[in-house]
C-alpha cells in the first residue's frame, strides 16, 4: 500500500505541469500583442532559460546523489568523512551564477533603456494622458480633445505615449499584452510607450492595491485601425457631453463607475492635476509631452525640475 502511495505522488509531480499547461491562455503577459510587450516577453524567456541552467543540473545532481549514496547494504559509493573542499567545485558553483547574473543584468539594462524610446514607426505619435482615481481610470486625449473613463481607444501600428499621473493613492498602470507596468503617482508625470500590432481589446488593470474598490479598477484598451480611431474621436466630439471642472471633481470622489465618454474636457486639466501636488516630469520629458498640454505660469519651474525647457 505504501509503494502505491509513493508512485501516486511521483505521478502527480510528473504530470502536474502538463495539466497546468492548459492555463496558458489566461497568462496574458505570455501572449504579447505589440513590439514593447514582445521585447519584455523575450526578457522573460531569457530569464527562464538562465534559471533552468541552474535548476535542472541541481535537481539532477540531487537525485543522483540521493540514489548513489543511499544507505543500502553493499553500496560501494566512496566514503570520505574527512573531505573538506574542492577548488574545482568552488569555481563551478560560483562562476556559473556570476556569469548568469551578468548576462541577465546586461540584457535587462539594454531592454530597460530601449523601452524608454518609442517603437519604430512611420506614423505620428498619439499621446494619451492617464489619471488614476479612486477607483477608476480617466483617459484624456489632448490632440483629439476627447476623454474616456475605464476604456481607451488607440490606433493599431502607431506608437502611443501614455503620460501617467494620479489624483488618488499611488497605483500602477498595466496592460499585460502591450507593455510592462508603470506607476501613477500624485505630482508626477511618467511615460509609458505602447503599440498594438493588431486590432483587438486588451485587458488592463491597476497593479497596486489602493483600497476596497481596487478589484474594480479594470479597463480595456481597444486597438482599432487609424481611420476607425479618427472616426471614433470625431463621433465623441460631436455627440458626447464634455467633462467640466465640476464633473471632474465629482468623478475623482471615491467610487466605482462604468465606461464613460466625453466630447471634451477643460484645457490644461492634466497639468493642473500634476501641479496640484508640486508636479514634475521625468527628466527630458517636458519637451516630449503633447502639444495639447497647457502653458501655465509655473511651466518654467516645472521644466527646471525636469531638466527640460518650457514651451
C-alpha positions as CSV (number, residue, x, y, z in Angstrom):
1,X,0.0,0.0,0.0
2,X,2.9,2.3,0.9
3,X,4.5,1.6,-2.5
4,X,1.3,2.5,-4.3
5,X,1.1,5.9,-2.5
6,X,4.7,6.6,-3.4
7,X,4.0,6.1,-7.1
8,X,0.9,8.2,-6.9
9,X,2.9,11.2,-5.6
10,X,5.5,10.6,-8.2
11,X,2.9,10.6,-11.0
12,X,1.4,13.8,-9.7
13,X,4.7,15.6,-9.8
14,X,5.4,14.4,-13.3
15,X,2.1,15.2,-14.9
16,X,1.1,18.3,-13.0
17,X,3.0,20.7,-15.3
18,X,1.2,19.1,-18.3
19,X,-2.2,19.5,-16.6
20,X,-1.4,23.2,-15.9
21,X,-0.3,23.9,-19.4
22,X,-3.9,24.5,-20.5
23,X,-4.0,27.6,-18.3
24,X,-1.5,29.3,-20.6
25,X,-4.2,31.4,-22.4
26,X,-5.0,33.1,-19.1
27,X,-1.4,34.3,-18.6
28,X,-1.8,37.4,-20.7
29,X,1.8,38.5,-20.2
30,X,2.9,35.4,-22.2
31,X,0.8,36.5,-25.2
32,X,2.4,39.8,-26.3
33,X,0.5,41.8,-29.0
34,X,3.0,44.6,-29.7
35,X,6.7,45.4,-30.0
36,X,7.0,46.7,-26.4
37,X,5.4,43.6,-24.9
38,X,7.4,41.3,-27.2
39,X,10.6,42.8,-26.0
40,X,9.6,42.1,-22.4
41,X,8.5,38.6,-23.4
42,X,12.0,37.9,-24.8
43,X,13.4,39.0,-21.5
44,X,11.1,36.7,-19.6
45,X,12.1,33.8,-21.9
46,X,15.8,34.5,-21.4
47,X,15.3,34.7,-17.6
48,X,13.6,31.3,-17.6
49,X,16.3,29.7,-19.7
50,X,19.1,31.0,-17.5
51,X,17.2,29.8,-14.4
52,X,16.8,26.4,-15.9
53,X,20.6,26.3,-16.5
54,X,20.9,26.3,-12.7
55,X,17.8,24.5,-11.6
56,X,17.9,21.4,-13.9
57,X,21.5,20.4,-13.1
58,X,21.0,21.0,-9.4
59,X,17.8,18.8,-9.3
60,X,19.5,16.1,-11.4
61,X,22.6,16.1,-9.1
62,X,20.3,15.9,-6.1
63,X,18.5,12.9,-7.5
64,X,21.8,11.2,-8.4
65,X,23.4,11.9,-5.0
66,X,20.4,10.6,-3.2
67,X,20.4,7.4,-5.3
68,X,24.2,6.9,-5.4
69,X,24.9,7.4,-1.8
70,X,21.8,5.9,-0.3
71,X,22.1,3.7,2.8
72,X,22.0,0.2,1.3
73,X,23.9,-2.9,2.1
74,X,26.7,-3.4,-0.3
75,X,26.7,0.1,-1.6
76,X,30.2,0.7,-2.9
77,X,29.9,4.5,-3.2
78,X,33.1,6.2,-1.9
79,X,33.0,7.3,1.7
80,X,35.1,10.3,2.6
81,X,34.2,11.6,6.1
82,X,37.1,14.0,6.3
83,X,36.6,15.6,2.9
84,X,36.5,19.4,3.3
85,X,36.6,21.3,0.0
86,X,37.3,21.3,-3.7
87,X,38.8,24.2,-5.6
88,X,37.2,22.9,-8.8
89,X,33.7,22.7,-7.3
90,X,34.1,26.2,-5.7
91,X,34.9,27.7,-9.2
92,X,32.0,25.9,-10.7
93,X,29.3,26.9,-8.3
94,X,30.5,30.5,-8.1
95,X,31.4,31.1,-11.7
96,X,28.1,29.9,-13.2
97,X,25.8,32.2,-11.1
98,X,28.2,35.2,-11.7
99,X,28.0,34.6,-15.5
100,X,24.2,34.1,-15.4
101,X,23.7,37.3,-13.4
102,X,26.0,39.2,-15.7
103,X,24.1,38.1,-18.8
104,X,20.7,38.7,-17.3
105,X,21.8,42.1,-15.9
106,X,23.2,43.3,-19.2
107,X,20.2,42.2,-21.2
108,X,17.8,43.7,-18.6
109,X,19.6,47.1,-18.7
110,X,19.6,47.0,-22.6
111,X,15.9,46.3,-22.7
112,X,15.0,48.8,-20.0
113,X,16.8,51.7,-21.8
114,X,15.4,50.5,-25.2
115,X,11.8,50.7,-23.9
116,X,12.2,54.4,-22.9
117,X,12.2,55.2,-26.7
118,X,9.1,55.0,-28.9
119,X,8.7,51.9,-31.1
120,X,9.9,52.4,-34.6
121,X,7.1,53.6,-36.9
122,X,6.4,56.0,-39.7
123,X,3.2,57.2,-38.0
124,X,2.9,60.2,-35.7
125,X,2.9,59.5,-32.0
126,X,-0.5,59.5,-30.3
127,X,-0.5,60.9,-26.7
128,X,-3.0,59.8,-24.1
129,X,-2.9,61.4,-20.6
130,X,-3.9,59.0,-17.9
131,X,-5.1,59.8,-14.4
132,X,-5.7,57.1,-11.9
133,X,-8.6,57.9,-9.5
134,X,-10.4,56.1,-6.7
135,X,-11.4,53.6,-8.3
136,X,-11.4,54.3,-12.0
137,X,-9.1,55.4,-14.8
138,X,-9.5,58.7,-16.7
139,X,-8.0,58.9,-20.2
140,X,-7.5,62.4,-21.8
141,X,-6.7,62.8,-25.5
142,X,-5.1,66.3,-25.7
143,X,-4.8,66.3,-29.5
144,X,-8.3,64.7,-30.2
145,X,-10.0,66.8,-27.4
146,X,-12.0,63.8,-26.1
147,X,-11.8,61.8,-22.8
148,X,-13.0,58.4,-21.6
149,X,-13.3,56.6,-18.3
150,X,-12.3,52.9,-17.8
151,X,-11.6,52.4,-21.5
152,X,-9.3,53.9,-24.1
153,X,-9.1,53.6,-27.9
154,X,-5.7,53.6,-29.7
155,X,-4.8,53.2,-33.4
156,X,-3.0,50.0,-34.4
157,X,0.6,50.1,-35.7
158,X,1.0,53.6,-34.1
159,X,3.3,54.4,-31.1
160,X,1.2,55.6,-28.2
161,X,2.6,57.7,-25.4
162,X,0.8,57.2,-22.2
163,X,1.6,60.1,-19.8
164,X,0.6,58.8,-16.3
165,X,-0.3,60.6,-13.1
166,X,-2.6,60.1,-10.1
167,X,-5.1,62.1,-8.3
168,X,-5.5,59.4,-5.7
169,X,-3.2,57.0,-3.9
170,X,-0.2,55.6,-5.9
171,X,-1.3,53.0,-8.4
172,X,0.4,51.1,-11.3
173,X,-0.9,51.1,-14.9
174,X,-0.6,47.7,-16.6
175,X,-1.8,46.3,-19.9
176,X,0.0,42.9,-19.9
177,X,-0.3,42.2,-23.6
178,X,1.0,45.6,-24.7
179,X,3.6,46.8,-22.1
180,X,5.0,46.4,-18.6
181,X,3.9,48.3,-15.6
182,X,4.4,52.0,-14.8
183,X,3.5,53.7,-11.6
184,X,1.0,56.5,-11.4
185,X,1.9,58.9,-8.6
186,X,0.5,62.2,-7.4
187,X,2.6,65.2,-8.5
188,X,4.5,63.1,-11.0
189,X,4.0,62.5,-14.8
190,X,5.7,59.3,-16.0
191,X,5.7,58.0,-19.5
192,X,4.9,54.5,-20.9
193,X,5.2,53.6,-24.6
194,X,2.7,51.2,-26.1
195,X,1.9,49.9,-29.5
196,X,-0.7,47.3,-30.7
197,X,0.1,45.4,-33.8
198,X,-3.4,44.1,-34.4
199,X,-6.9,45.3,-33.7
200,X,-8.5,43.9,-30.5
201,X,-9.5,44.5,-27.0
202,X,-6.7,44.3,-24.4
203,X,-7.2,43.9,-20.7
204,X,-5.7,46.4,-18.3
205,X,-5.8,46.8,-14.5
206,X,-4.3,48.7,-11.7
207,X,-1.4,46.6,-10.3
208,X,-1.0,48.4,-7.0
209,X,-3.6,47.8,-4.1
210,X,-5.5,51.0,-3.4
211,X,-8.4,50.1,-1.1
212,X,-11.7,48.4,-1.3
213,X,-12.5,49.4,-4.9
214,X,-9.2,48.1,-6.2
215,X,-10.7,45.0,-7.8
216,X,-12.9,47.2,-10.0
217,X,-10.0,49.2,-11.4
218,X,-10.0,47.3,-14.7
219,X,-10.0,49.0,-18.1
220,X,-9.9,48.0,-21.7
221,X,-7.5,49.2,-24.4
222,X,-9.3,49.0,-27.7
223,X,-7.0,48.9,-30.7
224,X,-8.6,50.0,-34.0
225,X,-7.3,50.9,-37.5
226,X,-6.2,54.5,-37.8
227,X,-9.3,55.5,-39.8
228,X,-11.6,53.9,-37.3
229,X,-9.8,55.7,-34.4
230,X,-10.2,59.1,-36.1
231,X,-13.9,58.4,-36.7
232,X,-14.3,57.4,-33.1
233,X,-12.8,60.6,-31.8
234,X,-14.9,62.7,-34.2
235,X,-18.0,60.9,-33.1
236,X,-17.3,61.6,-29.5
237,X,-16.6,65.3,-30.1
238,X,-19.9,65.6,-31.9
239,X,-22.2,63.5,-29.7
240,X,-20.7,63.0,-26.2
241,X,-21.1,65.7,-23.4
242,X,-17.9,67.5,-22.3
243,X,-16.2,66.8,-19.0
244,X,-16.5,70.0,-16.9
245,X,-14.4,71.1,-14.0
246,X,-17.3,70.3,-11.6
247,X,-17.8,67.0,-13.3
248,X,-14.2,66.1,-12.7
249,X,-14.5,66.9,-9.0
250,X,-17.4,64.5,-8.8
251,X,-15.5,61.9,-10.8
252,X,-12.5,62.0,-8.6
253,X,-14.5,61.2,-5.5
254,X,-14.0,57.6,-4.3
255,X,-16.4,55.3,-6.1
256,X,-16.8,52.7,-8.8
257,X,-18.3,53.7,-12.2
258,X,-18.6,52.0,-15.6
259,X,-17.5,53.2,-19.0
260,X,-18.0,56.9,-19.7
261,X,-17.2,59.0,-22.8
262,X,-16.7,62.8,-23.0
263,X,-16.6,65.1,-26.1
264,X,-14.2,67.5,-24.4
265,X,-12.5,68.5,-21.2
266,X,-11.2,71.6,-19.5
267,X,-8.0,72.9,-21.1
268,X,-4.9,72.1,-19.0
269,X,-6.7,69.6,-16.8
270,X,-3.9,67.1,-16.8
271,X,-1.2,69.6,-16.0
272,X,-3.5,71.0,-13.3
273,X,-3.7,67.6,-11.7
274,X,0.1,67.2,-11.8
275,X,0.8,70.6,-10.5
276,X,-1.6,70.4,-7.6
277,X,1.0,68.3,-5.8
278,X,4.0,70.2,-6.8
279,X,4.3,68.3,-10.1
280,X,7.3,67.3,-12.1
281,X,8.0,65.3,-15.2
282,X,10.6,62.7,-15.9
283,X,14.0,64.2,-17.0
284,X,13.8,65.3,-20.6
285,X,10.1,64.6,-20.8
286,X,8.8,68.2,-20.8
287,X,9.6,68.7,-24.5
288,X,8.0,65.3,-25.4
289,X,4.6,65.7,-23.9
290,X,1.7,66.5,-26.2
291,X,1.2,70.0,-27.6
292,X,-2.2,69.8,-26.1
293,X,-0.8,70.4,-22.6
294,X,-1.4,74.0,-21.5
295,X,1.3,76.5,-20.8
296,X,0.8,77.7,-17.3
297,X,2.8,80.3,-15.4
298,X,4.5,77.5,-13.4
299,X,5.7,75.8,-16.6
300,X,9.2,77.2,-16.3
301,X,9.5,75.9,-12.8
302,X,8.3,72.5,-13.9
303,X,10.8,72.5,-16.8
304,X,13.6,73.4,-14.5
305,X,12.7,70.4,-12.2
306,X,12.8,68.1,-15.2
307,X,15.8,69.4,-16.9
308,X,13.7,70.4,-20.0
309,X,12.7,73.8,-21.4
310,X,9.3,75.4,-21.0
311,X,7.2,75.8,-24.1
